[in-house]
């Protein structure tokens, strides 16, 4: 079956901070969503990412590698976390993405992995 990446994106338009109650609710909803994914056999891997300010970018395309603090690109949107799922088709991936979006209260992008 094909694998898809369901990526959770954040933007500068999102609320600056969540209340403790909002954060706890999101954690509980995502935990329940993860459990459903695992029970269905679609779970491959998932993870939340630390804030973009913690990123380090490595560019080894020149003569010497250049390591810089911060994200690769300065943008209004960034990746906050992801799921990798194994499902029969795009329709199934979209159904899971819909549930994931509701669980984490954020937009979810669906992209297939390249075939081997």
KAVEN-V509082 format. One line per field, one symbol per residue. burial: 1 if it has 16 or more other C-alpha atoms within 10 Angstrom, else 0. A space follows every 50 residues. Layout:
burial=???
This chain:
burial=00111111110000000000000001001100110010000110000000 00000000000000000000100000011111111110000011011111 1111011111010000
